[in-house]
Structure formats: C-alpha cells, structure tokens
Amino acid sequence: MKSLVAGVGMTKFEKPESRAWQYWDMAREAGTAALADAGITYGQVEQVLAGYCFQPSTAGQRAAYELGLTGVPVHNVNNNCATGASALMLARQLVEGGASECVLALGFEKMKRGALGGGAGDDFSTSPVARHYSVMAAAHGFEMSPPTAQIFGNAAREHMELYGTTAAQLAAVGAKNHRHSVHNAFAQFQTDYSVAEVLASKEIHRPLTRLQCSPTSDGSAAAVVVSERFAAEHGLEERAVEIVAQAMTTDTEASFASGRCIDVVGAGMSRAAARAVYERSGLGIEDVDVIELHDCFSINELLTYEALGMCGEGESGKLVESGATTYGGRWVVNPSGGLISKGHPLGATGLAQVCELVTQLRGEAGRRQVGGARVGLAHNIGLGGAAVLTLLRR
C-alpha cells in the first residue's frame, strides 16, 4: 500500500524568545496550514504523531488539542534532531500497515537562546550521548566551546587531515545555504554571505565559524500522510506526493570502534540508511533532483554528500566547490537554506525538510524553485543516534 503526503505546513523559524508564543501556538499554526493544504479537516485525522525534544511529557496532546478535541490517539516522539523525520516515518507505517487512512505528523520546538547542550545538562556522564563524547574526548580532548560544535568541528579537522579538505570548502557550504535562504520567507536568516564573510565570522570551534553552524530556533512543521484510497476518495491525488521509501538506522559498533568523530557523528548511519532507501525504491542518487539534508554544521553536509553516494570518500569538499550542489549544478542541496540558515527547531526540522521537498516537487517554490524537480530526498540525523532518509516522488 502506498502512502502519500497530501498536505504540508510550517511556521517561520525564528530566534528563540523573539515572539511571544508557546509551542502549542506554533503547532496550531503549522498544523492548521497542513490541513488546509491537504483540503481536509482535523476531524478526518485518525492519529497524530507529535515530535519534540524539549517540551514536557504529553506536550503532543497539548499541541494537538489546539487543532481539535476529537479523542484520536496522540503519540509523543523524541529522537533528538531526527525527531521530525521519525514522526513522519511512524505516520507512514501506520498508513501503509492499514491501521489508519489519514495521519498527522506534527513537529515543534520552543528552545532557549544560546548553544545547544549535550543532552543532560552539564553532566555528560549521564548524557544519552556520553559514549559519543567519550570517543571525542579520547581523540581530541574536551574544551570549553559548545559540545555539539566540538564534536562536529573535530570531525571537520579529521576530514581536513585525511583528505585535504580546506576551510574555504567548509565555508562554501555555509555560503551556499545562506544564499539559498534569501528567497525563503520561512527561514530564520535571509542574508547572502560570501565565502570570505563566512570565514571571517566568529569562530565557534575550529574550523567552524558561526555562519556554518545551525542556530537554536523556535518553530513548527507538519505533514498530512494518507493512503491511496483516502486520497482517491477525497480528490487529493493531483497535489499529493508519494513517499517512495524510507529507512531509519542507528549506531553500530563501527560508530565507535574507529575512534574518529567522523564515525561518531553518524556518517556510517547515513550511508546505511541511503543504501536501504535505494534498495527499497529501485532508485539511486542519480535519479534525485533536489535534496534537503541535515547541515547542522557545514562538515555534516560534506559527510552526507559522501554517505549518499554523490561523490567518493574525501571528495565532498571539491564537490561543493565545483557548484554541483546548487542551482545550475547536478543537484540542488538545501534550497530552503538548510538548518544553517533556515533554522533548527529540533522536533520540527525533519518535517520542515519534507515541507520544502513537497513544495519543490509540486513546482510551487517560487524564486527558489528547482526546475523540473520530480524526485526529492530528505536526510535527518540526530546524535544518540538515528538517521532517517525519506525518498519522495511526484
């Protein structure tokens, strides 16, 4: 049984505390937009998957109740930065398994200003990612800079040492994604920066500068997932986008055995998820037109190029430098601006990627439209860990 995305919606992603709203306000805005985009009412939704990381228990119910008090099941999902895509995957499984005909995946996050922590306050001994940080500390030590910037920054250093990747190539990721966001009204930042300006911005953890790190953000995104039968019965086929394949992978022994931050931050998980999606769909990276991937830091975009098979190992710096991942190139990667420029409210991020891809595949993206886009790929990853890939087609 096929599953289809019939409607999407999201809020503008904003700097925390910049607007006087609560997480249920943003969820109402995104959820209402997704339902309207699908042309259905909340009364037709049979189950809700609510994704978030920093709100309290049953926050999903508090958010969904803003859309209606219909008594339907609401499931709360937390999978670190991969939460949004995890909620979408569970929605798809409910539809394809025949449990429901119409499911709402709803992601939201109200965050605090400042750098993202490690998962358990300041006590990394009890953190869910303690094993990940212990590998980093053994190889590189532990410094005073933000912990997530450290672990990805150290992965960047390893990539530079192994393959000759340059600081300018890393900065090219940030420059590209900031340039893409200029035409995205939902993006937290909409300023074009040159590679030189990205390099000159404040250093967060060498070699990563502020303009190649994703910010903390408030925001919400949502997607309505329906069966083929529901779509046909309600006349939704024309604008619906098919979820062709999905895969989630988690860490293996290989994530920690090498002692490298490149493996600890999920390159292997992404590679395994990509392989599974290609096998299940019968499609490959050569069939993909537009990609929304998890550029929490510029190095993660480069690592993901390699994991998705867009280039060989160690060749990602040259790939972004060549222009292959922007307009006029082989693929357009992060036309939304990505996490670096669009923003990164953890529970909403994976669903916002799908919002962008659905908009692109419908040909409704305006000045950021990727010409002739028919196949899109979303990559959402979280430390701890989980990598979720979603292949969409129209």
Secondary structure by P-SEA (a helix, b strand, c coil): ccccccccccccccccccccccaaaaaaaaaaaaaaaaccccccccbbbbbbcccccaaaaaaaaaacccccbbbbbbcccaaaaaaaaaaaaaaaaccccbbbbbbbbbccccccccccccccccccaaaaaaaaaaccccccccaaaaaaaaaaaaaaaaccccaaaaaaaaaaaaaaacccccccccccccaaaaaacccccccccccccccccccbbbbbbbcaaaaaaacccccbbbccbbbbbcccccccccccccccccaaaaaaaaaaaaaacccccccccbbbcccccaaaaaaaaaaaccccccaaaaaaaaccccccccccccccccccccccccccaaaaaaaaaaaaaaccccccccccccbbbbbbbbccbbbbbbbbcc
